[in-house]
Amino acid sequence: FAPGFRDCILARHTRHAQAMEAYNPNYIGGDINGGVQDLRQLFTRPTLRRVPYATPIKGLYICSSSTPPGGGVHGLCGYHAARAALT
């Protein structure tokens, strides 16, 4: 509970699932996590390797909800990709 928080809200914007998918086709059914993530996918998305952020293209790294630890931990994918790029 955050006392006074409601008074700080200036505006609100919502989208239904179809609008989210139309905005970004990767949001299957409006899911910002890129679809279902089961236990196997937690460790093999986008591929099974020790550092899944590096690509075969030198200097190109990926970070999104499709890379560990997944979309449920916002920002951590980018953190890990940046660490991989800088080490």
HTML snippet that shows the backbone in 3Dmol.js (N, CA, C, O; Angstrom):
<script src="https://3Dmol.org/build/3Dmol-min.js"></script>
<div id="view" style="width:600px;height:400px;position:relative"></div>
<script>
const pdb = `
ATOM      1  N   PHE A   1       0.843  -1.189   0.000  1.00  0.00           N
ATOM      2  CA  PHE A   1       0.000   0.000   0.000  1.00  0.00           C
ATOM      3  C   PHE A   1       0.879   1.239   0.000  1.00  0.00           C
ATOM      4  O   PHE A   1       1.872   1.312   0.725  1.00  0.00           O
ATOM      5  N   ALA A   2       0.508   2.202  -0.813  1.00  0.00           N
ATOM      6  CA  ALA A   2       1.290   3.433  -0.940  1.00  0.00           C
ATOM      7  C   ALA A   2       0.370   4.629  -0.732  1.00  0.00           C
ATOM      8  O   ALA A   2      -0.298   5.067  -1.670  1.00  0.00           O
ATOM      9  N   PRO A   3       0.328   5.152   0.466  1.00  0.00           N
ATOM     10  CA  PRO A   3      -0.554   6.290   0.735  1.00  0.00           C
ATOM     11  C   PRO A   3      -0.243   7.479  -0.185  1.00  0.00           C
ATOM     12  O   PRO A   3       0.917   7.854  -0.354  1.00  0.00           O
ATOM     13  N   GLY A   4      -1.285   8.059  -0.772  1.00  0.00           N
ATOM     14  CA  GLY A   4      -1.130   9.214  -1.636  1.00  0.00           C
ATOM     15  C   GLY A   4      -0.779   8.895  -3.079  1.00  0.00           C
ATOM     16  O   GLY A   4      -0.745   9.798  -3.915  1.00  0.00           O
ATOM     17  N   PHE A   5      -0.518   7.634  -3.389  1.00  0.00           N
ATOM     18  CA  PHE A   5      -0.111   7.267  -4.751  1.00  0.00           C
ATOM     19  C   PHE A   5      -1.200   7.592  -5.766  1.00  0.00           C
ATOM     20  O   PHE A   5      -0.907   8.117  -6.840  1.00  0.00           O
ATOM     21  N   ARG A   6      -2.445   7.288  -5.440  1.00  0.00           N
ATOM     22  CA  ARG A   6      -3.557   7.531  -6.364  1.00  0.00           C
ATOM     23  C   ARG A   6      -3.607   9.008  -6.773  1.00  0.00           C
ATOM     24  O   ARG A   6      -3.959   9.316  -7.912  1.00  0.00           O
ATOM     25  N   ASP A   7      -3.270   9.899  -5.887  1.00  0.00           N
ATOM     26  CA  ASP A   7      -3.290  11.329  -6.190  1.00  0.00           C
ATOM     27  C   ASP A   7      -2.174  11.746  -7.147  1.00  0.00           C
ATOM     28  O   ASP A   7      -2.248  12.814  -7.755  1.00  0.00           O
ATOM     29  N   CYS A   8      -1.149  10.919  -7.283  1.00  0.00           N
ATOM     30  CA  CYS A   8      -0.016  11.231  -8.165  1.00  0.00           C
ATOM     31  C   CYS A   8      -0.257  10.819  -9.614  1.00  0.00           C
ATOM     32  O   CYS A   8       0.493  11.229 -10.499  1.00  0.00           O
ATOM     33  N   ILE A   9      -1.277  10.024  -9.869  1.00  0.00           N
ATOM     34  CA  ILE A   9      -1.569   9.543 -11.221  1.00  0.00           C
ATOM     35  C   ILE A   9      -2.219  10.655 -12.026  1.00  0.00           C
ATOM     36  O   ILE A   9      -3.284  11.149 -11.656  1.00  0.00           O
ATOM     37  N   LEU A  10      -1.591  11.051 -13.117  1.00  0.00           N
ATOM     38  CA  LEU A  10      -2.095  12.130 -13.963  1.00  0.00           C
ATOM     39  C   LEU A  10      -2.971  11.623 -15.101  1.00  0.00           C
ATOM     40  O   LEU A  10      -3.907  12.308 -15.513  1.00  0.00           O
ATOM     41  N   ALA A  11      -2.678  10.441 -15.608  1.00  0.00           N
ATOM     42  CA  ALA A  11      -3.442   9.879 -16.724  1.00  0.00           C
ATOM     43  C   ALA A  11      -3.258   8.372 -16.732  1.00  0.00           C
ATOM     44  O   ALA A  11      -2.371   7.828 -16.074  1.00  0.00           O
ATOM     45  N   ARG A  12      -4.114   7.719 -17.488  1.00  0.00           N
ATOM     46  CA  ARG A  12      -4.032   6.261 -17.609  1.00  0.00           C
ATOM     47  C   ARG A  12      -4.367   5.889 -19.041  1.00  0.00           C
ATOM     48  O   ARG A  12      -5.266   6.472 -19.647  1.00  0.00           O
ATOM     49  N   HIS A  13      -3.638   4.909 -19.586  1.00  0.00           N
ATOM     50  CA  HIS A  13      -3.874   4.428 -20.952  1.00  0.00           C
ATOM     51  C   HIS A  13      -3.834   2.909 -20.915  1.00  0.00           C
ATOM     52  O   HIS A  13      -2.885   2.322 -20.393  1.00  0.00           O
ATOM     53  N   THR A  14      -4.828   2.289 -21.450  1.00  0.00           N
ATOM     54  CA  THR A  14      -4.868   0.826 -21.482  1.00  0.00           C
ATOM     55  C   THR A  14      -5.042   0.353 -22.913  1.00  0.00           C
ATOM     56  O   THR A  14      -5.542   1.089 -23.763  1.00  0.00           O
ATOM     57  N   ARG A  15      -4.621  -0.894 -23.177  1.00  0.00           N
ATOM     58  CA  ARG A  15      -4.815  -1.535 -24.482  1.00  0.00           C
ATOM     59  C   ARG A  15      -5.287  -2.955 -24.244  1.00  0.00           C
ATOM     60  O   ARG A  15      -4.840  -3.618 -23.308  1.00  0.00           O
ATOM     61  N   HIS A  16      -6.182  -3.413 -25.083  1.00  0.00           N
ATOM     62  CA  HIS A  16      -6.597  -4.808 -24.985  1.00  0.00           C
ATOM     63  C   HIS A  16      -5.601  -5.688 -25.740  1.00  0.00           C
ATOM     64  O   HIS A  16      -4.760  -5.186 -26.485  1.00  0.00           O
ATOM     65  N   ALA A  17      -5.702  -6.979 -25.546  1.00  0.00           N
ATOM     66  CA  ALA A  17      -4.718  -7.924 -26.085  1.00  0.00           C
ATOM     67  C   ALA A  17      -4.551  -7.819 -27.599  1.00  0.00           C
ATOM     68  O   ALA A  17      -3.428  -7.886 -28.099  1.00  0.00           O
ATOM     69  N   GLN A  18      -5.645  -7.655 -28.333  1.00  0.00           N
ATOM     70  CA  GLN A  18      -5.553  -7.564 -29.795  1.00  0.00           C
ATOM     71  C   GLN A  18      -4.767  -6.320 -30.214  1.00  0.00           C
ATOM     72  O   GLN A  18      -4.006  -6.365 -31.180  1.00  0.00           O
ATOM     73  N   ALA A  19      -4.946  -5.222 -29.502  1.00  0.00           N
ATOM     74  CA  ALA A  19      -4.211  -3.997 -29.829  1.00  0.00           C
ATOM     75  C   ALA A  19      -2.723  -4.171 -29.537  1.00  0.00           C
ATOM     76  O   ALA A  19      -1.880  -3.671 -30.282  1.00  0.00           O
ATOM     77  N   MET A  20      -2.405  -4.870 -28.471  1.00  0.00           N
ATOM     78  CA  MET A  20      -0.992  -5.113 -28.155  1.00  0.00           C
ATOM     79  C   MET A  20      -0.340  -5.962 -29.241  1.00  0.00           C
ATOM     80  O   MET A  20       0.782  -5.679 -29.662  1.00  0.00           O
ATOM     81  N   GLU A  21      -1.038  -7.000 -29.697  1.00  0.00           N
ATOM     82  CA  GLU A  21      -0.492  -7.857 -30.749  1.00  0.00           C
ATOM     83  C   GLU A  21      -0.376  -7.093 -32.064  1.00  0.00           C
ATOM     84  O   GLU A  21       0.572  -7.313 -32.818  1.00  0.00           O
ATOM     85  N   ALA A  22      -1.327  -6.196 -32.355  1.00  0.00           N
ATOM     86  CA  ALA A  22      -1.249  -5.383 -33.571  1.00  0.00           C
ATOM     87  C   ALA A  22      -0.081  -4.408 -33.486  1.00  0.00           C
ATOM     88  O   ALA A  22       0.570  -4.129 -34.493  1.00  0.00           O
ATOM     89  N   TYR A  23       0.184  -3.894 -32.298  1.00  0.00           N
ATOM     90  CA  TYR A  23       1.300  -2.970 -32.074  1.00  0.00           C
ATOM     91  C   TYR A  23       2.642  -3.673 -32.285  1.00  0.00           C
ATOM     92  O   TYR A  23       3.559  -3.109 -32.883  1.00  0.00           O
ATOM     93  N   ASN A  24       2.749  -4.909 -31.789  1.00  0.00           N
ATOM     94  CA  ASN A  24       3.985  -5.676 -31.917  1.00  0.00           C
ATOM     95  C   ASN A  24       3.618  -7.148 -32.107  1.00  0.00           C
ATOM     96  O   ASN A  24       3.158  -7.782 -31.157  1.00  0.00           O
ATOM     97  N   PRO A  25       3.805  -7.709 -33.297  1.00  0.00           N
ATOM     98  CA  PRO A  25       3.424  -9.094 -33.560  1.00  0.00           C
ATOM     99  C   PRO A  25       4.107 -10.116 -32.645  1.00  0.00           C
ATOM    100  O   PRO A  25       3.651 -11.255 -32.550  1.00  0.00           O
ATOM    101  N   ASN A  26       5.188  -9.725 -31.975  1.00  0.00           N
ATOM    102  CA  ASN A  26       5.834 -10.636 -31.028  1.00  0.00           C
ATOM    103  C   ASN A  26       5.040 -10.789 -29.742  1.00  0.00           C
ATOM    104  O   ASN A  26       5.290 -11.710 -28.964  1.00  0.00           O
ATOM    105  N   TYR A  27       4.091  -9.901 -29.512  1.00  0.00           N
ATOM    106  CA  TYR A  27       3.239  -9.988 -28.325  1.00  0.00           C
ATOM    107  C   TYR A  27       2.063 -10.908 -28.645  1.00  0.00           C
ATOM    108  O   TYR A  27       0.930 -10.450 -28.795  1.00  0.00           O
ATOM    109  N   ILE A  28       2.339 -12.197 -28.749  1.00  0.00           N
ATOM    110  CA  ILE A  28       1.333 -13.189 -29.122  1.00  0.00           C
ATOM    111  C   ILE A  28       0.150 -13.102 -28.154  1.00  0.00           C
ATOM    112  O   ILE A  28       0.313 -13.297 -26.950  1.00  0.00           O
ATOM    113  N   GLY A  29      -1.022 -12.813 -28.679  1.00  0.00           N
ATOM    114  CA  GLY A  29      -2.201 -12.693 -27.830  1.00  0.00           C
ATOM    115  C   GLY A  29      -2.095 -11.560 -26.818  1.00  0.00           C
ATOM    116  O   GLY A  29      -2.810 -11.555 -25.816  1.00  0.00           O
ATOM    117  N   GLY A  30      -1.208 -10.599 -27.069  1.00  0.00           N
ATOM    118  CA  GLY A  30      -1.018  -9.481 -26.152  1.00  0.00           C
ATOM    119  C   GLY A  30      -0.023  -9.765 -25.042  1.00  0.00           C
ATOM    120  O   GLY A  30       0.158  -8.936 -24.150  1.00  0.00           O
ATOM    121  N   ASP A  31       0.620 -10.913 -25.082  1.00  0.00           N
ATOM    122  CA  ASP A  31       1.559 -11.315 -24.029  1.00  0.00           C
ATOM    123  C   ASP A  31       2.908 -10.634 -24.218  1.00  0.00           C
ATOM    124  O   ASP A  31       3.611 -10.928 -25.184  1.00  0.00           O
ATOM    125  N   ILE A  32       3.283  -9.728 -23.315  1.00  0.00           N
ATOM    126  CA  ILE A  32       4.545  -8.999 -23.445  1.00  0.00           C
ATOM    127  C   ILE A  32       5.759  -9.868 -23.160  1.00  0.00           C
ATOM    128  O   ILE A  32       6.892  -9.436 -23.373  1.00  0.00           O
ATOM    129  N   ASN A  33       5.539 -11.089 -22.682  1.00  0.00           N
ATOM    130  CA  ASN A  33       6.652 -11.993 -22.412  1.00  0.00           C
ATOM    131  C   ASN A  33       7.008 -12.861 -23.605  1.00  0.00           C
ATOM    132  O   ASN A  33       7.844 -13.756 -23.480  1.00  0.00           O
ATOM    133  N   GLY A  34       6.403 -12.623 -24.749  1.00  0.00           N
ATOM    134  CA  GLY A  34       6.748 -13.374 -25.950  1.00  0.00           C
ATOM    135  C   GLY A  34       6.208 -14.784 -25.965  1.00  0.00           C
ATOM    136  O   GLY A  34       6.828 -15.668 -26.557  1.00  0.00           O
ATOM    137  N   GLY A  35       5.095 -15.018 -25.347  1.00  0.00           N
ATOM    138  CA  GLY A  35       4.489 -16.344 -25.330  1.00  0.00           C
ATOM    139  C   GLY A  35       4.849 -17.130 -24.075  1.00  0.00           C
ATOM    140  O   GLY A  35       5.508 -16.631 -23.163  1.00  0.00           O
ATOM    141  N   VAL A  36       4.399 -18.357 -24.066  1.00  0.00           N
ATOM    142  CA  VAL A  36       4.593 -19.198 -22.881  1.00  0.00           C
ATOM    143  C   VAL A  36       6.076 -19.445 -22.604  1.00  0.00           C
ATOM    144  O   VAL A  36       6.873 -19.619 -23.525  1.00  0.00           O
ATOM    145  N   GLN A  37       6.421 -19.456 -21.345  1.00  0.00           N
ATOM    146  CA  GLN A  37       7.794 -19.786 -20.948  1.00  0.00           C
ATOM    147  C   GLN A  37       7.727 -20.938 -19.956  1.00  0.00           C
ATOM    148  O   GLN A  37       7.406 -20.747 -18.783  1.00  0.00           O
ATOM    149  N   ASP A  38       8.030 -22.121 -20.436  1.00  0.00           N
ATOM    150  CA  ASP A  38       8.049 -23.259 -19.535  1.00  0.00           C
ATOM    151  C   ASP A  38       9.467 -23.453 -19.002  1.00  0.00           C
ATOM    152  O   ASP A  38      10.375 -22.704 -19.363  1.00  0.00           O
ATOM    153  N   LEU A  39       9.656 -24.438 -18.161  1.00  0.00           N
ATOM    154  CA  LEU A  39      10.951 -24.652 -17.523  1.00  0.00           C
ATOM    155  C   LEU A  39      12.074 -24.855 -18.536  1.00  0.00           C
ATOM    156  O   LEU A  39      13.172 -24.327 -18.360  1.00  0.00           O
ATOM    157  N   ARG A  40      11.806 -25.616 -19.595  1.00  0.00           N
ATOM    158  CA  ARG A  40      12.824 -25.849 -20.619  1.00  0.00           C
ATOM    159  C   ARG A  40      13.224 -24.530 -21.290  1.00  0.00           C
ATOM    160  O   ARG A  40      14.407 -24.283 -21.522  1.00  0.00           O
ATOM    161  N   GLN A  41      12.242 -23.693 -21.597  1.00  0.00           N
ATOM    162  CA  GLN A  41      12.531 -22.439 -22.288  1.00  0.00           C
ATOM    163  C   GLN A  41      13.274 -21.433 -21.414  1.00  0.00           C
ATOM    164  O   GLN A  41      13.943 -20.540 -21.934  1.00  0.00           O
ATOM    165  N   LEU A  42      13.166 -21.564 -20.108  1.00  0.00           N
ATOM    166  CA  LEU A  42      13.904 -20.654 -19.238  1.00  0.00           C
ATOM    167  C   LEU A  42      15.408 -20.765 -19.471  1.00  0.00           C
ATOM    168  O   LEU A  42      16.145 -19.796 -19.286  1.00  0.00           O
ATOM    169  N   PHE A  43      15.852 -21.941 -19.875  1.00  0.00           N
ATOM    170  CA  PHE A  43      17.285 -22.171 -20.058  1.00  0.00           C
ATOM    171  C   PHE A  43      17.719 -22.298 -21.516  1.00  0.00           C
ATOM    172  O   PHE A  43      18.917 -22.311 -21.801  1.00  0.00           O
ATOM    173  N   THR A  44      16.771 -22.390 -22.438  1.00  0.00           N
ATOM    174  CA  THR A  44      17.144 -22.601 -23.836  1.00  0.00           C
ATOM    175  C   THR A  44      16.629 -21.512 -24.764  1.00  0.00           C
ATOM    176  O   THR A  44      16.674 -21.682 -25.983  1.00  0.00           O
ATOM    177  N   ARG A  45      16.141 -20.401 -24.227  1.00  0.00           N
ATOM    178  CA  ARG A  45      15.675 -19.306 -25.076  1.00  0.00           C
ATOM    179  C   ARG A  45      16.761 -18.284 -25.213  1.00  0.00           C
ATOM    180  O   ARG A  45      17.272 -17.853 -24.179  1.00  0.00           O
ATOM    181  N   PRO A  46      17.160 -17.861 -26.352  1.00  0.00           N
ATOM    182  CA  PRO A  46      16.719 -18.294 -27.670  1.00  0.00           C
ATOM    183  C   PRO A  46      17.413 -19.570 -28.138  1.00  0.00           C
ATOM    184  O   PRO A  46      16.972 -20.191 -29.104  1.00  0.00           O
ATOM    185  N   THR A  47      18.489 -19.966 -27.467  1.00  0.00           N
ATOM    186  CA  THR A  47      19.198 -21.187 -27.826  1.00  0.00           C
ATOM    187  C   THR A  47      19.948 -21.687 -26.602  1.00  0.00           C
ATOM    188  O   THR A  47      20.193 -20.927 -25.665  1.00  0.00           O
ATOM    189  N   LEU A  48      20.309 -22.957 -26.610  1.00  0.00           N
ATOM    190  CA  LEU A  48      21.027 -23.522 -25.474  1.00  0.00           C
ATOM    191  C   LEU A  48      22.519 -23.234 -25.626  1.00  0.00           C
ATOM    192  O   LEU A  48      23.207 -23.873 -26.421  1.00  0.00           O
ATOM    193  N   ARG A  49      23.004 -22.275 -24.862  1.00  0.00           N
ATOM    194  CA  ARG A  49      24.436 -21.998 -24.797  1.00  0.00           C
ATOM    195  C   ARG A  49      24.732 -21.236 -23.514  1.00  0.00           C
ATOM    196  O   ARG A  49      23.831 -20.678 -22.887  1.00  0.00           O
ATOM    197  N   ARG A  50      25.978 -21.220 -23.140  1.00  0.00           N
ATOM    198  CA  ARG A  50      26.380 -20.625 -21.868  1.00  0.00           C
ATOM    199  C   ARG A  50      26.058 -19.136 -21.791  1.00  0.00           C
ATOM    200  O   ARG A  50      25.545 -18.674 -20.773  1.00  0.00           O
ATOM    201  N   VAL A  51      26.344 -18.388 -22.828  1.00  0.00           N
ATOM    202  CA  VAL A  51      26.030 -16.953 -22.885  1.00  0.00           C
ATOM    203  C   VAL A  51      25.054 -16.753 -24.047  1.00  0.00           C
ATOM    204  O   VAL A  51      25.484 -16.549 -25.182  1.00  0.00           O
ATOM    205  N   PRO A  52      23.751 -16.808 -23.777  1.00  0.00           N
ATOM    206  CA  PRO A  52      22.770 -16.747 -24.868  1.00  0.00           C
ATOM    207  C   PRO A  52      22.585 -15.357 -25.467  1.00  0.00           C
ATOM    208  O   PRO A  52      21.804 -15.203 -26.406  1.00  0.00           O
ATOM    209  N   TYR A  53      23.273 -14.347 -24.958  1.00  0.00           N
ATOM    210  CA  TYR A  53      23.101 -12.975 -25.438  1.00  0.00           C
ATOM    211  C   TYR A  53      23.959 -12.677 -26.664  1.00  0.00           C
ATOM    212  O   TYR A  53      23.587 -11.842 -27.488  1.00  0.00           O
ATOM    213  N   ALA A  54      25.089 -13.343 -26.793  1.00  0.00           N
ATOM    214  CA  ALA A  54      25.978 -13.132 -27.942  1.00  0.00           C
ATOM    215  C   ALA A  54      25.397 -13.838 -29.165  1.00  0.00           C
ATOM    216  O   ALA A  54      24.778 -14.896 -29.050  1.00  0.00           O
ATOM    217  N   THR A  55      25.604 -13.245 -30.327  1.00  0.00           N
ATOM    218  CA  THR A  55      25.155 -13.846 -31.582  1.00  0.00           C
ATOM    219  C   THR A  55      26.386 -14.222 -32.407  1.00  0.00           C
ATOM    220  O   THR A  55      27.501 -13.840 -32.050  1.00  0.00           O
ATOM    221  N   PRO A  56      26.207 -14.956 -33.493  1.00  0.00           N
ATOM    222  CA  PRO A  56      27.354 -15.276 -34.348  1.00  0.00           C
ATOM    223  C   PRO A  56      28.001 -14.028 -34.973  1.00  0.00           C
ATOM    224  O   PRO A  56      29.132 -14.095 -35.454  1.00  0.00           O
ATOM    225  N   ILE A  57      27.294 -12.903 -34.967  1.00  0.00           N
ATOM    226  CA  ILE A  57      27.838 -11.658 -35.521  1.00  0.00           C
ATOM    227  C   ILE A  57      28.637 -10.945 -34.441  1.00  0.00           C
ATOM    228  O   ILE A  57      28.092 -10.562 -33.405  1.00  0.00           O
ATOM    229  N   LYS A  58      29.924 -10.770 -34.687  1.00  0.00           N
ATOM    230  CA  LYS A  58      30.795 -10.149 -33.689  1.00  0.00           C
ATOM    231  C   LYS A  58      30.266  -8.774 -33.269  1.00  0.00           C
ATOM    232  O   LYS A  58      29.986  -7.920 -34.110  1.00  0.00           O
ATOM    233  N   GLY A  59      30.137  -8.578 -31.964  1.00  0.00           N
ATOM    234  CA  GLY A  59      29.685  -7.305 -31.423  1.00  0.00           C
ATOM    235  C   GLY A  59      28.180  -7.120 -31.372  1.00  0.00           C
ATOM    236  O   GLY A  59      27.711  -6.076 -30.918  1.00  0.00           O
ATOM    237  N   LEU A  60      27.401  -8.110 -31.826  1.00  0.00           N
ATOM    238  CA  LEU A  60      25.944  -8.009 -31.795  1.00  0.00           C
ATOM    239  C   LEU A  60      25.398  -8.891 -30.675  1.00  0.00           C
ATOM    240  O   LEU A  60      25.616 -10.103 -30.665  1.00  0.00           O
ATOM    241  N   TYR A  61      24.699  -8.283 -29.749  1.00  0.00           N
ATOM    242  CA  TYR A  61      24.128  -8.988 -28.608  1.00  0.00           C
ATOM    243  C   TYR A  61      22.627  -8.763 -28.597  1.00  0.00           C
ATOM    244  O   TYR A  61      22.143  -7.733 -29.067  1.00  0.00           O
ATOM    245  N   ILE A  62      21.894  -9.720 -28.062  1.00  0.00           N
ATOM    246  CA  ILE A  62      20.448  -9.580 -27.991  1.00  0.00           C
ATOM    247  C   ILE A  62      20.001  -9.553 -26.531  1.00  0.00           C
ATOM    248  O   ILE A  62      20.609 -10.171 -25.658  1.00  0.00           O
ATOM    249  N   CYS A  63      18.944  -8.833 -26.306  1.00  0.00           N
ATOM    250  CA  CYS A  63      18.325  -8.839 -24.985  1.00  0.00           C
ATOM    251  C   CYS A  63      16.847  -8.533 -25.171  1.00  0.00           C
ATOM    252  O   CYS A  63      16.480  -7.541 -25.801  1.00  0.00           O
ATOM    253  N   SER A  64      16.023  -9.378 -24.628  1.00  0.00           N
ATOM    254  CA  SER A  64      14.575  -9.205 -24.706  1.00  0.00           C
ATOM    255  C   SER A  64      13.952 -10.224 -23.766  1.00  0.00           C
ATOM    256  O   SER A  64      14.653 -10.947 -23.059  1.00  0.00           O
ATOM    257  N   SER A  65      12.641 -10.271 -23.768  1.00  0.00           N
ATOM    258  CA  SER A  65      11.980 -11.269 -22.934  1.00  0.00           C
ATOM    259  C   SER A  65      12.251 -12.686 -23.428  1.00  0.00           C
ATOM    260  O   SER A  65      11.912 -13.655 -22.747  1.00  0.00           O
ATOM    261  N   SER A  66      12.859 -12.815 -24.606  1.00  0.00           N
ATOM    262  CA  SER A  66      13.207 -14.135 -25.137  1.00  0.00           C
ATOM    263  C   SER A  66      14.583 -14.601 -24.698  1.00  0.00           C
ATOM    264  O   SER A  66      15.028 -15.677 -25.099  1.00  0.00           O
ATOM    265  N   THR A  67      15.263 -13.808 -23.881  1.00  0.00           N
ATOM    266  CA  THR A  67      16.549 -14.224 -23.332  1.00  0.00           C
ATOM    267  C   THR A  67      16.412 -14.339 -21.812  1.00  0.00           C
ATOM    268  O   THR A  67      15.563 -13.678 -21.213  1.00  0.00           O
ATOM    269  N   PRO A  68      17.245 -15.173 -21.190  1.00  0.00           N
ATOM    270  CA  PRO A  68      17.145 -15.342 -19.738  1.00  0.00           C
ATOM    271  C   PRO A  68      17.361 -14.037 -18.993  1.00  0.00           C
ATOM    272  O   PRO A  68      18.161 -13.221 -19.451  1.00  0.00           O
ATOM    273  N   PRO A  69      16.723 -13.801 -17.921  1.00  0.00           N
ATOM    274  CA  PRO A  69      15.803 -14.674 -17.186  1.00  0.00           C
ATOM    275  C   PRO A  69      14.361 -14.596 -17.649  1.00  0.00           C
ATOM    276  O   PRO A  69      13.475 -15.095 -16.955  1.00  0.00           O
ATOM    277  N   GLY A  70      14.093 -13.992 -18.789  1.00  0.00           N
ATOM    278  CA  GLY A  70      12.735 -13.930 -19.319  1.00  0.00           C
ATOM    279  C   GLY A  70      12.060 -12.606 -19.029  1.00  0.00           C
ATOM    280  O   GLY A  70      12.615 -11.733 -18.362  1.00  0.00           O
ATOM    281  N   GLY A  71      10.852 -12.479 -19.545  1.00  0.00           N
ATOM    282  CA  GLY A  71      10.133 -11.222 -19.455  1.00  0.00           C
ATOM    283  C   GLY A  71       9.603 -10.876 -18.082  1.00  0.00           C
ATOM    284  O   GLY A  71       9.245  -9.724 -17.839  1.00  0.00           O
ATOM    285  N   GLY A  72       9.543 -11.827 -17.186  1.00  0.00           N
ATOM    286  CA  GLY A  72       9.008 -11.553 -15.859  1.00  0.00           C
ATOM    287  C   GLY A  72       9.931 -10.727 -14.988  1.00  0.00           C
ATOM    288  O   GLY A  72       9.515 -10.239 -13.937  1.00  0.00           O
ATOM    289  N   VAL A  73      11.169 -10.561 -15.402  1.00  0.00           N
ATOM    290  CA  VAL A  73      12.145  -9.788 -14.633  1.00  0.00           C
ATOM    291  C   VAL A  73      12.608  -8.645 -15.526  1.00  0.00           C
ATOM    292  O   VAL A  73      13.671  -8.722 -16.142  1.00  0.00           O
ATOM    293  N   HIS A  74      11.817  -7.599 -15.595  1.00  0.00           N
ATOM    294  CA  HIS A  74      12.067  -6.493 -16.526  1.00  0.00           C
ATOM    295  C   HIS A  74      13.411  -5.825 -16.263  1.00  0.00           C
ATOM    296  O   HIS A  74      13.738  -5.466 -15.132  1.00  0.00           O
ATOM    297  N   GLY A  75      14.181  -5.669 -17.341  1.00  0.00           N
ATOM    298  CA  GLY A  75      15.473  -4.993 -17.266  1.00  0.00           C
ATOM    299  C   GLY A  75      16.656  -5.914 -17.054  1.00  0.00           C
ATOM    300  O   GLY A  75      17.774  -5.560 -17.429  1.00  0.00           O
ATOM    301  N   LEU A  76      16.454  -7.072 -16.474  1.00  0.00           N
ATOM    302  CA  LEU A  76      17.586  -7.947 -16.170  1.00  0.00           C
ATOM    303  C   LEU A  76      18.178  -8.569 -17.429  1.00  0.00           C
ATOM    304  O   LEU A  76      19.374  -8.857 -17.459  1.00  0.00           O
ATOM    305  N   CYS A  77      17.378  -8.783 -18.464  1.00  0.00           N
ATOM    306  CA  CYS A  77      17.900  -9.307 -19.733  1.00  0.00           C
ATOM    307  C   CYS A  77      18.928  -8.330 -20.306  1.00  0.00           C
ATOM    308  O   CYS A  77      20.002  -8.744 -20.743  1.00  0.00           O
ATOM    309  N   GLY A  78      18.603  -7.047 -20.306  1.00  0.00           N
ATOM    310  CA  GLY A  78      19.524  -6.019 -20.802  1.00  0.00           C
ATOM    311  C   GLY A  78      20.774  -5.916 -19.960  1.00  0.00           C
ATOM    312  O   GLY A  78      21.868  -5.717 -20.488  1.00  0.00           O
ATOM    313  N   TYR A  79      20.623  -6.049 -18.663  1.00  0.00           N
ATOM    314  CA  TYR A  79      21.773  -6.018 -17.761  1.00  0.00           C
ATOM    315  C   TYR A  79      22.751  -7.139 -18.104  1.00  0.00           C
ATOM    316  O   TYR A  79      23.953  -6.910 -18.234  1.00  0.00           O
ATOM    317  N   HIS A  80      22.219  -8.353 -18.247  1.00  0.00           N
ATOM    318  CA  HIS A  80      23.087  -9.501 -18.560  1.00  0.00           C
ATOM    319  C   HIS A  80      23.713  -9.370 -19.952  1.00  0.00           C
ATOM    320  O   HIS A  80      24.878  -9.721 -20.138  1.00  0.00           O
ATOM    321  N   ALA A  81      22.954  -8.871 -20.924  1.00  0.00           N
ATOM    322  CA  ALA A  81      23.512  -8.688 -22.265  1.00  0.00           C
ATOM    323  C   ALA A  81      24.620  -7.646 -22.241  1.00  0.00           C
ATOM    324  O   ALA A  81      25.644  -7.823 -22.901  1.00  0.00           O
ATOM    325  N   ALA A  82      24.434  -6.568 -21.494  1.00  0.00           N
ATOM    326  CA  ALA A  82      25.476  -5.536 -21.382  1.00  0.00           C
ATOM    327  C   ALA A  82      26.721  -6.095 -20.705  1.00  0.00           C
ATOM    328  O   ALA A  82      27.841  -5.799 -21.121  1.00  0.00           O
ATOM    329  N   ARG A  83      26.535  -6.891 -19.678  1.00  0.00           N
ATOM    330  CA  ARG A  83      27.698  -7.506 -19.011  1.00  0.00           C
ATOM    331  C   ARG A  83      28.449  -8.422 -19.970  1.00  0.00           C
ATOM    332  O   ARG A  83      29.680  -8.440 -19.988  1.00  0.00           O
ATOM    333  N   ALA A  84      27.701  -9.183 -20.769  1.00  0.00           N
ATOM    334  CA  ALA A  84      28.340 -10.076 -21.743  1.00  0.00           C
ATOM    335  C   ALA A  84      29.107  -9.264 -22.780  1.00  0.00           C
ATOM    336  O   ALA A  84      30.197  -9.660 -23.195  1.00  0.00           O
ATOM    337  N   ALA A  85      28.550  -8.136 -23.199  1.00  0.00           N
ATOM    338  CA  ALA A  85      29.200  -7.306 -24.220  1.00  0.00           C
ATOM    339  C   ALA A  85      30.448  -6.615 -23.671  1.00  0.00           C
ATOM    340  O   ALA A  85      31.410  -6.393 -24.407  1.00  0.00           O
ATOM    341  N   LEU A  86      30.435  -6.279 -22.402  1.00  0.00           N
ATOM    342  CA  LEU A  86      31.541  -5.512 -21.823  1.00  0.00           C
ATOM    343  C   LEU A  86      32.659  -6.360 -21.241  1.00  0.00           C
ATOM    344  O   LEU A  86      33.696  -5.828 -20.846  1.00  0.00           O
ATOM    345  N   THR A  87      32.464  -7.670 -21.183  1.00  0.00           N
ATOM    346  CA  THR A  87      33.523  -8.531 -20.632  1.00  0.00           C
ATOM    347  C   THR A  87      34.265  -9.254 -21.721  1.00  0.00           C
ATOM    348  O   THR A  87      35.186 -10.020 -21.437  1.00  0.00           O
TER     349      THR A  87
END
`;
const viewer = $3Dmol.createViewer("view");
viewer.addModel(pdb, "pdb");
viewer.setStyle({}, {cartoon: {color: "spectrum"}});
viewer.zoomTo();
viewer.render();
</script>
